[in-house]
Amino acid sequence: MKFFNKVKGNCGEIIAKNYLKSQKFKIIEQNYKNFCGEVDFVVKDEQTLVFVEVKARESLLFGRPCEAVDKQKQRKIKKVALSYLKSKHLEDMQVRFDVVEILGDEINYIKNAF
């Protein structure tokens, strides 16, 4: 089951990557990891650095995909982002946290998700 979830997650990230490119975001990092955790994408939207989390599901059986980005996950992504900014000397950059929600064939981009 874990392998199946990983494959589904990878498919969601491919869909999200194509979507981000179609929206003219510049992809800086994909699956960025540091000692704090991981974030799916780091992209540039004009002068803003955006940390993007991708959540994909086939149905609403377990709720909307974006609901999986709970407060604990948000805190972890924020820690990853802070560490990233410090390591790249980008502390003065404008930052935003977005979510790409994929539900079946539907893509919902949530800007300023948290």
Order of alpha helices (4+ residues) and beta strands (2+ residues): alpha-beta-beta-beta-alpha-beta-beta
